[in-house]
Amino acid sequence: MKNYLGFFLDSLYRATGGETQQHDFLTRFYELFLDSSPDVAQHFRDVDMERQKQMLGRSLQEMTDFSTSRAANEHLRRTAFRHSRWDRDISPELYDLWLESLIATAREFDLEFNEEVELAWRVVLAPGIAYMQFKHDHR
């Protein structure tokens, strides 16, 4: 029997398999995410979106690693600081929109997406989201 990490990784691979498919997935994610709130759109107003897509790809890997290790590596710590009130001040509530946009994108791109796969996305990403939200107000 597969665990949530396995369901998540299989879904992520199906959704982002090839280089073109990964680019399309990330492009669609940002369309949904930017449309989810004026606050989100404001934060990305002057951002190089191609670079941002590359960073999201790496961030998904970091969040997956954190989910299994429960240890924040240097990249995740730096990302959390950049999102904290002392730098870009990304509101903790925006992570809910981030997750919902990711799940909506996965639902579009993963032809095998179902409730079990959706739960896997939520379970695997939850620890990293909790870490980012906590670090917003804590150094």
C-alpha positions in Angstrom: 0.0 0.0 0.0 1.3 3.4 -1.0 1.7 6.2 1.7 0.8 9.8 1.2 4.3 10.7 0.1 4.1 8.1 -2.6 0.7 9.4 -3.8 2.0 12.9 -3.8 5.2 12.2 -5.7 3.4 10.1 -8.3 0.9 12.9 -8.8 3.6 15.5 -9.0 5.4 13.5 -11.6 2.2 12.9 -13.7 1.4 16.6 -13.5 4.9 18.0 -14.2 6.6 15.0 -16.0 8.4 16.6 -18.9 10.1 20.0 -19.2 7.3 21.5 -21.3 4.6 20.0 -19.0 6.4 21.3 -16.0 6.5 24.8 -17.5 2.8 24.6 -18.4 2.0 23.4 -14.8 3.9 26.3 -13.2 2.4 28.8 -15.6 -1.1 27.6 -14.8 -0.4 27.6 -11.1 0.7 31.2 -11.2 -2.4 32.2 -13.3 -4.6 30.7 -10.6 -2.6 31.9 -7.7 -2.4 35.5 -9.0 -6.1 35.5 -9.6 -6.9 34.2 -6.1 -6.4 37.5 -4.3 -5.4 41.1 -5.0 -2.9 40.8 -2.2 -1.2 37.9 -4.1 -1.1 39.8 -7.3 0.4 42.8 -5.5 3.3 40.7 -4.1 4.1 39.6 -7.7 3.7 42.9 -9.4 7.4 43.4 -10.3 8.6 39.8 -10.2 10.5 38.0 -12.9 7.9 35.2 -13.4 10.2 32.8 -15.2 12.7 33.0 -12.3 9.8 32.6 -9.9 8.6 29.4 -11.6 12.1 27.9 -11.2 12.1 28.9 -7.5 8.7 27.2 -7.1 10.0 24.0 -8.6 12.8 24.0 -6.0 10.5 25.1 -3.2 8.2 22.1 -3.9 11.3 19.9 -3.5 12.2 21.6 -0.3 8.7 21.3 1.1 8.7 17.6 0.3 12.0 17.1 2.0 10.8 19.0 5.0 7.7 16.8 5.2 9.9 13.7 5.5 12.8 15.0 7.5 11.1 17.7 9.7 14.4 19.5 9.5 14.6 22.9 7.7 17.6 23.1 5.4 19.4 26.4 4.7 17.3 27.1 1.5 14.0 26.7 3.4 15.2 28.9 6.3 16.3 31.6 3.8 12.9 31.3 2.0 11.0 31.6 5.3 13.0 34.7 6.2 12.4 36.3 2.8 8.6 35.7 3.4 8.6 36.9 7.0 7.5 40.2 8.3 11.1 41.4 8.4 11.5 41.1 4.6 8.6 40.7 2.1 5.9 40.3 4.8 3.9 37.5 3.1 0.8 37.1 5.2 0.4 33.6 6.7 -3.2 33.4 5.3 -1.8 33.6 1.7 -0.4 30.1 2.1 -3.9 28.7 2.0 -4.4 30.3 -1.4 -1.0 29.0 -2.5 -2.0 25.4 -1.5 -5.5 25.7 -3.1 -4.0 27.0 -6.3 -1.5 24.2 -6.4 -4.2 21.6 -5.8 -6.4 23.1 -8.5 -3.5 23.0 -10.9 -2.6 19.4 -10.0 -6.3 18.5 -10.5 -6.1 19.9 -14.1 -2.8 18.3 -15.0 -2.9 14.9 -13.2 -5.3 12.7 -15.1 -5.4 10.3 -12.1 -6.2 13.0 -9.6 -8.8 12.0 -7.0 -9.6 12.5 -3.3 -6.8 10.3 -2.1 -4.3 12.2 -4.2 -5.7 15.5 -3.1 -5.3 14.5 0.6 -1.7 13.4 -0.2 -0.9 16.9 -1.5 -2.4 18.4 1.6 -0.6 16.0 4.0 2.8 16.3 2.4 2.8 20.1 2.1 1.2 20.8 5.5 4.4 20.7 7.5 6.3 23.1 5.2 3.3 25.5 5.2 3.1 25.4 9.0 6.9 26.1 9.1 6.5 29.1 6.7 3.5 30.5 8.6 5.2 30.1 12.0 8.4 31.8 10.8 6.5 34.8 9.6 6.5 36.2 13.1 9.5 34.3 14.6 13.1 34.6 13.8 
